[in-house]
């Protein structure tokens, strides 16, 4: 239900279920969220890849 409500792919749900721990910190969770499939689909804005290095 969570995946359907928030439009998460099955790859994301699988990834999070494999890597999340009950004692994960906020930093750990943010790092995990940054690695999910949905963020791979977001385009990089013009020159943003150069600025973020």
Jmol script that loads the backbone (N, CA, C; Angstrom):
load data "model"
ATOM      1  N   UNK A   1       0.828  -1.192   0.000  1.00  0.00           N
ATOM      2  CA  UNK A   1       0.000   0.000   0.000  1.00  0.00           C
ATOM      3  C   UNK A   1       0.875   1.260   0.000  1.00  0.00           C
ATOM      4  N   UNK A   2       1.953   1.242   0.747  1.00  0.00           N
ATOM      5  CA  UNK A   2       2.855   2.390   0.803  1.00  0.00           C
ATOM      6  C   UNK A   2       3.394   2.728  -0.577  1.00  0.00           C
ATOM      7  N   UNK A   3       3.773   1.707  -1.325  1.00  0.00           N
ATOM      8  CA  UNK A   3       4.332   1.928  -2.664  1.00  0.00           C
ATOM      9  C   UNK A   3       3.311   2.579  -3.582  1.00  0.00           C
ATOM     10  N   UNK A   4       2.078   2.138  -3.539  1.00  0.00           N
ATOM     11  CA  UNK A   4       1.040   2.692  -4.404  1.00  0.00           C
ATOM     12  C   UNK A   4       0.679   4.121  -4.000  1.00  0.00           C
ATOM     13  N   UNK A   5       0.606   4.368  -2.712  1.00  0.00           N
ATOM     14  CA  UNK A   5       0.214   5.696  -2.233  1.00  0.00           C
ATOM     15  C   UNK A   5       1.250   6.759  -2.597  1.00  0.00           C
ATOM     16  N   UNK A   6       2.529   6.400  -2.544  1.00  0.00           N
ATOM     17  CA  UNK A   6       3.591   7.370  -2.796  1.00  0.00           C
ATOM     18  C   UNK A   6       4.291   7.161  -4.132  1.00  0.00           C
ATOM     19  N   UNK A   7       3.726   6.322  -4.997  1.00  0.00           N
ATOM     20  CA  UNK A   7       4.264   6.071  -6.343  1.00  0.00           C
ATOM     21  C   UNK A   7       5.714   5.587  -6.306  1.00  0.00           C
ATOM     22  N   UNK A   8       5.998   4.660  -5.406  1.00  0.00           N
ATOM     23  CA  UNK A   8       7.338   4.090  -5.300  1.00  0.00           C
ATOM     24  C   UNK A   8       7.421   2.822  -6.134  1.00  0.00           C
ATOM     25  N   UNK A   9       8.555   2.635  -6.778  1.00  0.00           N
ATOM     26  CA  UNK A   9       8.727   1.435  -7.595  1.00  0.00           C
ATOM     27  C   UNK A   9       9.012   0.230  -6.705  1.00  0.00           C
ATOM     28  N   UNK A  10       8.813  -0.946  -7.265  1.00  0.00           N
ATOM     29  CA  UNK A  10       9.116  -2.165  -6.518  1.00  0.00           C
ATOM     30  C   UNK A  10      10.610  -2.254  -6.220  1.00  0.00           C
ATOM     31  N   UNK A  11      11.438  -1.666  -7.078  1.00  0.00           N
ATOM     32  CA  UNK A  11      12.885  -1.659  -6.834  1.00  0.00           C
ATOM     33  C   UNK A  11      13.215  -0.842  -5.583  1.00  0.00           C
ATOM     34  N   UNK A  12      12.524   0.268  -5.415  1.00  0.00           N
ATOM     35  CA  UNK A  12      12.745   1.115  -4.242  1.00  0.00           C
ATOM     36  C   UNK A  12      12.324   0.398  -2.972  1.00  0.00           C
ATOM     37  N   UNK A  13      11.163  -0.224  -2.995  1.00  0.00           N
ATOM     38  CA  UNK A  13      10.674  -0.943  -1.820  1.00  0.00           C
ATOM     39  C   UNK A  13      11.635  -2.064  -1.453  1.00  0.00           C
ATOM     40  N   UNK A  14      12.106  -2.785  -2.460  1.00  0.00           N
ATOM     41  CA  UNK A  14      13.056  -3.873  -2.209  1.00  0.00           C
ATOM     42  C   UNK A  14      14.363  -3.319  -1.639  1.00  0.00           C
ATOM     43  N   UNK A  15      14.877  -2.256  -2.238  1.00  0.00           N
ATOM     44  CA  UNK A  15      16.123  -1.639  -1.774  1.00  0.00           C
ATOM     45  C   UNK A  15      15.997  -1.193  -0.317  1.00  0.00           C
ATOM     46  N   UNK A  16      14.922  -0.501   0.003  1.00  0.00           N
ATOM     47  CA  UNK A  16      14.739  -0.011   1.365  1.00  0.00           C
ATOM     48  C   UNK A  16      14.559  -1.154   2.355  1.00  0.00           C
ATOM     49  N   UNK A  17      13.843  -2.187   1.959  1.00  0.00           N
ATOM     50  CA  UNK A  17      13.653  -3.321   2.867  1.00  0.00           C
ATOM     51  C   UNK A  17      14.960  -4.060   3.125  1.00  0.00           C
ATOM     52  N   UNK A  18      15.865  -4.037   2.159  1.00  0.00           N
ATOM     53  CA  UNK A  18      17.166  -4.689   2.317  1.00  0.00           C
ATOM     54  C   UNK A  18      18.136  -3.858   3.159  1.00  0.00           C
ATOM     55  N   UNK A  19      18.025  -2.540   3.120  1.00  0.00           N
ATOM     56  CA  UNK A  19      19.045  -1.687   3.725  1.00  0.00           C
ATOM     57  C   UNK A  19      18.618  -0.932   4.985  1.00  0.00           C
ATOM     58  N   UNK A  20      17.330  -0.783   5.222  1.00  0.00           N
ATOM     59  CA  UNK A  20      16.887  -0.059   6.413  1.00  0.00           C
ATOM     60  C   UNK A  20      17.021  -0.943   7.642  1.00  0.00           C
ATOM     61  N   UNK A  21      17.417  -0.334   8.734  1.00  0.00           N
ATOM     62  CA  UNK A  21      17.544  -1.018  10.017  1.00  0.00           C
ATOM     63  C   UNK A  21      16.670  -0.293  11.038  1.00  0.00           C
ATOM     64  N   UNK A  22      16.194  -1.002  12.060  1.00  0.00           N
ATOM     65  CA  UNK A  22      15.376  -0.333  13.088  1.00  0.00           C
ATOM     66  C   UNK A  22      16.103   0.816  13.785  1.00  0.00           C
ATOM     67  N   UNK A  23      17.420   0.729  13.864  1.00  0.00           N
ATOM     68  CA  UNK A  23      18.177   1.777  14.548  1.00  0.00           C
ATOM     69  C   UNK A  23      18.859   2.746  13.581  1.00  0.00           C
ATOM     70  N   UNK A  24      18.361   2.826  12.343  1.00  0.00           N
ATOM     71  CA  UNK A  24      18.932   3.745  11.350  1.00  0.00           C
ATOM     72  C   UNK A  24      18.755   5.189  11.807  1.00  0.00           C
ATOM     73  N   UNK A  25      19.807   5.962  11.650  1.00  0.00           N
ATOM     74  CA  UNK A  25      19.744   7.380  12.007  1.00  0.00           C
ATOM     75  C   UNK A  25      19.088   8.163  10.866  1.00  0.00           C
ATOM     76  N   UNK A  26      18.788   9.406  11.121  1.00  0.00           N
ATOM     77  CA  UNK A  26      18.237  10.276  10.085  1.00  0.00           C
ATOM     78  C   UNK A  26      19.220  10.382   8.924  1.00  0.00           C
ATOM     79  N   UNK A  27      20.495  10.508   9.234  1.00  0.00           N
ATOM     80  CA  UNK A  27      21.517  10.579   8.188  1.00  0.00           C
ATOM     81  C   UNK A  27      21.526   9.302   7.341  1.00  0.00           C
ATOM     82  N   UNK A  28      21.417   8.147   7.986  1.00  0.00           N
ATOM     83  CA  UNK A  28      21.359   6.875   7.257  1.00  0.00           C
ATOM     84  C   UNK A  28      20.149   6.837   6.328  1.00  0.00           C
ATOM     85  N   UNK A  29      19.003   7.261   6.840  1.00  0.00           N
ATOM     86  CA  UNK A  29      17.777   7.243   6.041  1.00  0.00           C
ATOM     87  C   UNK A  29      17.863   8.203   4.859  1.00  0.00           C
ATOM     88  N   UNK A  30      18.427   9.376   5.076  1.00  0.00           N
ATOM     89  CA  UNK A  30      18.585  10.327   3.973  1.00  0.00           C
ATOM     90  C   UNK A  30      19.528   9.782   2.908  1.00  0.00           C
ATOM     91  N   UNK A  31      20.601   9.135   3.337  1.00  0.00           N
ATOM     92  CA  UNK A  31      21.520   8.515   2.378  1.00  0.00           C
ATOM     93  C   UNK A  31      20.825   7.427   1.570  1.00  0.00           C
ATOM     94  N   UNK A  32      19.986   6.641   2.220  1.00  0.00           N
ATOM     95  CA  UNK A  32      19.246   5.600   1.507  1.00  0.00           C
ATOM     96  C   UNK A  32      18.269   6.205   0.508  1.00  0.00           C
ATOM     97  N   UNK A  33      17.545   7.220   0.943  1.00  0.00           N
ATOM     98  CA  UNK A  33      16.565   7.854   0.060  1.00  0.00           C
ATOM     99  C   UNK A  33      17.245   8.437  -1.175  1.00  0.00           C
ATOM    100  N   UNK A  34      18.448   8.953  -1.005  1.00  0.00           N
ATOM    101  CA  UNK A  34      19.180   9.522  -2.143  1.00  0.00           C
ATOM    102  C   UNK A  34      19.594   8.469  -3.162  1.00  0.00           C
ATOM    103  N   UNK A  35      19.553   7.211  -2.789  1.00  0.00           N
ATOM    104  CA  UNK A  35      19.979   6.136  -3.677  1.00  0.00           C
ATOM    105  C   UNK A  35      18.823   5.414  -4.375  1.00  0.00           C
ATOM    106  N   UNK A  36      17.585   5.792  -4.095  1.00  0.00           N
ATOM    107  CA  UNK A  36      16.452   5.048  -4.652  1.00  0.00           C
ATOM    108  C   UNK A  36      16.255   5.331  -6.141  1.00  0.00           C
ATOM    109  N   UNK A  37      15.544   4.445  -6.782  1.00  0.00           N
ATOM    110  CA  UNK A  37      15.349   4.466  -8.232  1.00  0.00           C
ATOM    111  C   UNK A  37      14.694   5.757  -8.727  1.00  0.00           C
ATOM    112  N   UNK A  38      13.758   6.290  -7.967  1.00  0.00           N
ATOM    113  CA  UNK A  38      13.032   7.479  -8.415  1.00  0.00           C
ATOM    114  C   UNK A  38      13.953   8.680  -8.630  1.00  0.00           C
ATOM    115  N   UNK A  39      14.998   8.801  -7.835  1.00  0.00           N
ATOM    116  CA  UNK A  39      15.922   9.923  -8.001  1.00  0.00           C
ATOM    117  C   UNK A  39      16.834   9.757  -9.202  1.00  0.00           C
ATOM    118  N   UNK A  40      16.992   8.550  -9.698  1.00  0.00           N
ATOM    119  CA  UNK A  40      17.779   8.332 -10.916  1.00  0.00           C
ATOM    120  C   UNK A  40      17.052   8.903 -12.136  1.00  0.00           C
ATOM    121  N   UNK A  41      15.747   9.051 -12.024  1.00  0.00           N
ATOM    122  CA  UNK A  41      14.931   9.513 -13.141  1.00  0.00           C
ATOM    123  C   UNK A  41      14.869  11.033 -13.241  1.00  0.00           C
ATOM    124  N   UNK A  42      15.297  11.736 -12.200  1.00  0.00           N
ATOM    125  CA  UNK A  42      15.229  13.194 -12.214  1.00  0.00           C
ATOM    126  C   UNK A  42      16.347  13.762 -13.080  1.00  0.00           C
ATOM    127  N   UNK A  43      16.015  14.640 -14.003  1.00  0.00           N
ATOM    128  CA  UNK A  43      17.061  15.226 -14.845  1.00  0.00           C
ATOM    129  C   UNK A  43      17.892  16.238 -14.056  1.00  0.00           C
ATOM    130  N   UNK A  44      19.127  16.361 -14.429  1.00  0.00           N
ATOM    131  CA  UNK A  44      20.014  17.358 -13.837  1.00  0.00           C
ATOM    132  C   UNK A  44      19.805  18.667 -14.587  1.00  0.00           C
ATOM    133  N   UNK A  45      19.673  19.750 -13.839  1.00  0.00           N
ATOM    134  CA  UNK A  45      19.498  21.051 -14.480  1.00  0.00           C
ATOM    135  C   UNK A  45      20.793  21.488 -15.153  1.00  0.00           C
ATOM    136  N   UNK A  46      20.678  22.421 -16.065  1.00  0.00           N
ATOM    137  CA  UNK A  46      21.822  22.915 -16.827  1.00  0.00           C
ATOM    138  C   UNK A  46      22.941  23.379 -15.893  1.00  0.00           C
ATOM    139  N   UNK A  47      24.125  22.807 -16.048  1.00  0.00           N
ATOM    140  CA  UNK A  47      25.335  23.118 -15.278  1.00  0.00           C
ATOM    141  C   UNK A  47      25.279  22.717 -13.806  1.00  0.00           C
ATOM    142  N   UNK A  48      24.186  22.127 -13.357  1.00  0.00           N
ATOM    143  CA  UNK A  48      24.097  21.741 -11.954  1.00  0.00           C
ATOM    144  C   UNK A  48      25.111  20.648 -11.612  1.00  0.00           C
ATOM    145  N   UNK A  49      25.382  19.765 -12.544  1.00  0.00           N
ATOM    146  CA  UNK A  49      26.365  18.719 -12.286  1.00  0.00           C
ATOM    147  C   UNK A  49      27.760  19.306 -12.084  1.00  0.00           C
ATOM    148  N   UNK A  50      28.082  20.390 -12.759  1.00  0.00           N
ATOM    149  CA  UNK A  50      29.383  21.049 -12.579  1.00  0.00           C
ATOM    150  C   UNK A  50      29.457  21.814 -11.261  1.00  0.00           C
ATOM    151  N   UNK A  51      28.366  22.410 -10.866  1.00  0.00           N
ATOM    152  CA  UNK A  51      28.326  23.197  -9.631  1.00  0.00           C
ATOM    153  C   UNK A  51      28.436  22.293  -8.406  1.00  0.00           C
ATOM    154  N   UNK A  52      27.836  21.109  -8.465  1.00  0.00           N
ATOM    155  CA  UNK A  52      27.782  20.212  -7.307  1.00  0.00           C
ATOM    156  C   UNK A  52      29.054  19.407  -7.079  1.00  0.00           C
ATOM    157  N   UNK A  53      30.049  19.588  -7.875  1.00  0.00           N
ATOM    158  CA  UNK A  53      31.291  18.810  -7.692  1.00  0.00           C
ATOM    159  C   UNK A  53      32.149  19.355  -6.608  1.00  0.00           C
TER     160      UNK A  53
END
end "model"
wireframe off; spacefill off
backbone 0.3
color backbone group
